[in-house]
Amino acid sequence: MQGLAEIDREASKDSFMNSLDGRIKLISSLLIIIYAVSSTNLMILVIMEMYLLILISLSNVTPIYALKRIALIIPFGGFVALIQPFFQPGNVIWTGAFGLLHMTDYGLYFGALLLFRVTVSVTSIVFLSSSTSMQDLVASAQKLGVPHQLAMLLNLTVRYLFFFYDQLMNILNAQSTRCFDIFSKKTPYKWRLRKVGETITMMFLRAFEQGETVYLSMMCRGYSENTRIYRAKVKLDKKDFAFMGTTIFILLSLQLLTTMVL
């Protein structure tokens, strides 16, 4: 959660990318992800990754911070890419002990391709979250036509996410004052497991109670299923169209380059 607060602080910095309209950045990120997923050329994916890193640098985000965030998410999809050389058919280029494992040339290529696709997609998400605040992302999604119910749900989630983190910290602080440490090996495992279950139960009850309180407060203020979240109308600037045009031009150029190579 501290990482989420840090991400929101990074997104609030004053930079060229942060000043762009959220709708433009959201559409551009989606286009990059879609193109990366459909691309089968490793060199094209490398160029796209370099382009995204340039965009991140224009967001006043330190390279080390951006690389840490990318490296933190990649393992979730990178593990699937690492096992592809042993499952995809093709010419065998390596055989493990006792002949149980076989690495194929196509499997190695497919694994590298999948890893680069994941990397580009994750970097695109890191760029979007580093240059756009969470509230702005929700507002941009709503302006682009996201269903009202989903937009309201996302808006409330973002608004109360930090509140529930504070509630969790209060519970953990109360437990620590009573000398409870979940990582202490001196504490019986069953007792620690029971305390974790009690913590989850308390968080669920507090979330339910807070949800009921918020809902009743909203009803008292005239909330209904037809209520719409107010979003100020913002006109797109020249720099927004310039950024979108640059992104589309790069993607079309990469597609043309791919066609010429093939």
C-alpha positions as CSV (number, residue, x, y, z in Angstrom):
1,M,0.0,0.0,0.0
2,Q,2.9,2.3,0.6
3,G,3.9,1.5,-2.9
4,L,0.5,2.6,-4.1
5,A,0.9,5.9,-2.3
6,E,4.3,6.3,-3.9
7,I,2.9,5.6,-7.3
8,D,0.2,8.2,-6.8
9,R,2.9,10.7,-5.8
10,E,5.0,9.9,-8.8
11,A,1.9,10.4,-11.0
12,S,1.3,13.9,-9.5
13,K,4.7,15.2,-10.6
14,D,5.0,18.1,-13.0
15,S,6.2,16.8,-16.3
16,F,5.3,16.8,-20.0
17,M,3.7,13.4,-19.9
18,N,1.8,14.1,-16.7
19,S,0.2,17.2,-18.3
20,L,-1.3,15.2,-21.1
21,D,-4.9,14.2,-21.1
22,G,-5.6,10.8,-19.4
23,R,-7.7,9.6,-22.2
24,I,-4.9,10.0,-24.7
25,K,-2.5,8.1,-22.5
26,L,-5.0,5.4,-21.8
27,I,-5.8,4.8,-25.5
28,S,-2.1,4.9,-26.4
29,S,-1.2,2.4,-23.7
30,L,-3.9,0.0,-24.9
31,L,-2.8,0.4,-28.5
32,I,0.8,-0.5,-27.6
33,I,-0.3,-3.5,-25.5
34,I,-2.6,-4.8,-28.3
35,Y,0.2,-4.4,-30.9
36,A,2.8,-6.0,-28.7
37,V,0.6,-9.0,-28.0
38,S,-0.1,-9.5,-31.8
39,S,3.6,-8.9,-32.8
40,T,5.8,-11.9,-33.6
41,N,9.1,-10.0,-34.2
42,L,11.5,-9.7,-31.3
43,M,13.3,-6.7,-32.7
44,I,10.0,-4.8,-33.0
45,L,9.2,-5.5,-29.4
46,V,12.7,-4.3,-28.4
47,I,12.0,-1.0,-30.2
48,M,8.6,-0.6,-28.5
49,E,10.3,-1.2,-25.1
50,M,12.8,1.5,-25.8
51,Y,10.0,3.9,-26.9
52,L,8.2,3.2,-23.6
53,L,11.3,3.8,-21.5
54,I,11.7,7.1,-23.2
55,L,8.1,8.0,-22.3
56,I,8.7,7.0,-18.7
57,S,11.8,9.2,-18.6
58,L,9.7,12.1,-19.8
59,S,7.4,11.5,-16.8
60,N,10.2,12.5,-14.5
61,V,10.3,9.0,-13.1
62,T,13.8,7.8,-12.1
63,P,15.0,4.9,-14.2
64,I,15.8,2.7,-11.1
65,Y,12.3,3.2,-9.7
66,A,10.7,2.3,-13.0
67,L,12.9,-0.8,-13.5
68,K,12.1,-2.0,-10.0
69,R,8.4,-1.8,-10.7
70,I,8.8,-3.6,-14.0
71,A,11.0,-6.3,-12.4
72,L,8.4,-6.7,-9.6
73,I,5.6,-7.6,-12.0
74,I,7.4,-9.5,-14.8
75,P,7.9,-12.7,-12.8
76,F,4.1,-13.4,-12.7
77,G,4.1,-13.8,-16.5
78,G,7.8,-14.5,-17.0
79,F,7.5,-17.9,-15.3
80,V,5.1,-19.1,-18.0
81,A,7.6,-17.9,-20.7
82,L,10.5,-19.7,-19.0
83,I,8.8,-23.1,-19.2
84,Q,7.8,-22.8,-22.9
85,P,11.1,-24.2,-24.3
86,F,10.3,-27.5,-22.6
87,F,6.7,-27.8,-23.8
88,Q,6.6,-26.4,-27.4
89,P,7.2,-28.8,-30.3
90,G,10.2,-28.3,-32.6
91,N,13.7,-29.5,-33.2
92,V,15.4,-30.7,-30.0
93,I,18.5,-28.6,-29.2
94,W,19.1,-29.8,-25.6
95,T,18.2,-32.9,-23.6
96,G,18.3,-33.0,-19.8
97,A,19.3,-35.8,-17.5
98,F,17.7,-39.1,-18.0
99,G,16.0,-37.7,-21.1
100,L,13.1,-36.3,-19.1
101,L,13.5,-32.7,-20.4
102,H,13.8,-31.6,-24.0
103,M,14.4,-28.0,-25.2
104,T,13.3,-27.2,-28.7
105,D,14.3,-24.3,-31.0
106,Y,10.7,-23.2,-31.5
107,G,10.0,-23.4,-27.8
108,L,13.0,-21.2,-27.1
109,Y,11.8,-18.6,-29.6
110,F,8.3,-18.7,-28.4
111,G,9.4,-18.3,-24.8
112,A,11.5,-15.3,-25.7
113,L,8.7,-13.8,-27.7
114,L,6.2,-14.3,-24.8
115,L,8.7,-12.8,-22.3
116,F,9.2,-9.7,-24.5
117,R,5.4,-9.4,-24.9
118,V,4.9,-9.4,-21.2
119,T,7.8,-6.9,-20.7
120,V,6.3,-4.4,-23.2
121,S,2.8,-4.8,-21.7
122,V,4.1,-4.3,-18.1
123,T,6.2,-1.3,-19.1
124,S,3.2,0.2,-20.8
125,I,1.2,-0.2,-17.6
126,V,4.0,1.3,-15.6
127,F,4.2,4.3,-17.9
128,L,0.4,4.8,-17.6
129,S,0.4,4.6,-13.8
130,S,3.6,6.7,-13.5
131,S,2.1,9.6,-15.5
132,T,-1.6,9.4,-14.5
133,S,-3.1,9.4,-11.1
134,M,-5.6,6.7,-10.1
135,Q,-8.5,9.2,-9.9
136,D,-7.6,10.6,-13.4
137,L,-7.5,7.1,-14.8
138,V,-11.0,6.4,-13.6
139,A,-12.2,9.7,-14.9
140,S,-10.6,9.1,-18.3
141,A,-12.1,5.6,-18.5
142,Q,-15.5,7.0,-17.8
143,K,-15.1,9.7,-20.5
144,L,-14.2,7.0,-22.9
145,G,-17.5,5.2,-22.3
146,V,-16.9,2.7,-19.5
147,P,-20.3,1.6,-18.1
148,H,-21.5,3.9,-15.2
149,Q,-21.7,1.0,-12.7
150,L,-18.1,0.0,-13.3
151,A,-16.9,3.6,-13.2
152,M,-18.7,4.1,-9.9
153,L,-17.2,0.9,-8.5
154,L,-13.7,1.9,-9.6
155,N,-14.1,5.4,-8.2
156,L,-15.2,4.1,-4.8
157,T,-12.4,1.5,-4.7
158,V,-9.7,4.1,-5.4
159,R,-11.2,6.5,-2.9
160,Y,-11.4,4.0,0.0
161,L,-8.4,1.8,-0.7
162,F,-6.1,3.9,1.5
163,F,-8.8,4.2,4.2
164,F,-8.9,0.4,4.6
165,Y,-5.1,0.3,4.6
166,D,-5.2,2.6,7.6
167,Q,-7.7,0.3,9.3
168,L,-5.5,-2.6,8.7
169,M,-2.5,-0.8,10.1
170,N,-4.5,0.1,13.2
171,I,-5.3,-3.6,13.7
172,L,-1.6,-4.6,13.2
173,N,-0.4,-1.9,15.6
174,A,-2.9,-3.2,18.2
175,Q,-1.6,-6.7,17.7
176,S,2.1,-5.6,17.9
177,T,1.4,-3.8,21.2
178,R,0.2,-7.2,22.5
179,C,3.6,-8.7,21.4
180,F,2.1,-10.5,18.4
181,D,4.5,-11.1,15.6
182,I,3.3,-13.2,12.7
183,F,6.9,-14.0,11.6
184,S,8.1,-15.0,15.0
185,K,9.2,-18.6,15.1
186,K,8.7,-18.7,18.8
187,T,5.0,-18.4,18.4
188,P,3.1,-21.6,17.7
189,Y,2.1,-21.9,14.0
190,K,-1.6,-22.7,14.7
191,W,-1.9,-19.7,17.0
192,R,-0.4,-17.4,14.4
193,L,-2.8,-18.9,11.8
194,R,-5.7,-18.2,14.0
195,K,-4.7,-14.6,14.6
196,V,-4.3,-14.1,10.8
197,G,-7.8,-15.5,10.4
198,E,-9.1,-13.1,13.0
199,T,-7.4,-10.2,11.3
200,I,-9.1,-11.1,8.0
201,T,-12.4,-11.4,9.7
202,M,-12.1,-8.0,11.4
203,M,-11.2,-6.4,8.1
204,F,-14.2,-8.0,6.4
205,L,-16.5,-6.8,9.2
206,R,-15.1,-3.3,9.1
207,A,-15.3,-3.1,5.4
208,F,-18.9,-4.3,5.5
209,E,-19.8,-1.7,8.2
210,Q,-18.0,1.1,6.4
211,G,-19.7,0.1,3.1
212,E,-23.1,0.3,4.8
213,T,-22.3,3.7,6.4
214,V,-21.1,5.1,3.1
215,Y,-24.1,3.7,1.2
216,L,-26.6,5.2,3.7
217,S,-24.8,8.6,3.5
218,M,-25.0,8.5,-0.3
219,M,-28.7,7.7,-0.1
220,C,-29.3,10.6,2.2
221,R,-27.6,12.9,-0.4
222,G,-29.9,11.7,-3.2
223,Y,-27.8,8.9,-4.6
224,S,-29.6,6.5,-7.0
225,E,-28.8,4.1,-9.9
226,N,-29.2,7.1,-12.2
227,T,-26.7,9.2,-10.4
228,R,-23.6,10.2,-12.5
229,I,-20.2,11.2,-11.3
230,Y,-19.4,14.8,-12.2
231,R,-16.4,15.1,-14.4
232,A,-15.3,18.5,-15.7
233,K,-15.1,18.7,-19.5
234,V,-11.5,19.1,-20.7
235,K,-10.7,19.8,-24.3
236,L,-7.8,18.0,-25.9
237,D,-4.8,20.2,-26.6
238,K,-2.4,20.2,-29.5
239,K,0.2,18.3,-27.5
240,D,-2.4,15.6,-26.8
241,F,-3.0,15.1,-30.5
242,A,0.8,15.3,-31.2
243,F,1.5,12.5,-28.7
244,M,-1.3,10.3,-30.1
245,G,-0.1,11.0,-33.6
246,T,3.5,10.1,-32.7
247,T,2.4,6.8,-31.1
248,I,0.2,5.8,-34.0
249,F,3.0,6.8,-36.5
250,I,5.5,4.7,-34.6
251,L,3.2,1.7,-34.6
252,L,2.4,2.0,-38.3
253,S,6.1,2.4,-39.1
254,L,6.9,-0.8,-37.1
255,Q,4.1,-2.6,-38.9
256,L,5.5,-1.5,-42.3
257,L,9.0,-2.5,-41.2
258,T,7.7,-5.9,-40.2
259,T,6.0,-6.3,-43.6
260,M,9.2,-5.4,-45.5
261,V,11.3,-7.8,-43.5
262,L,8.9,-10.7,-44.0
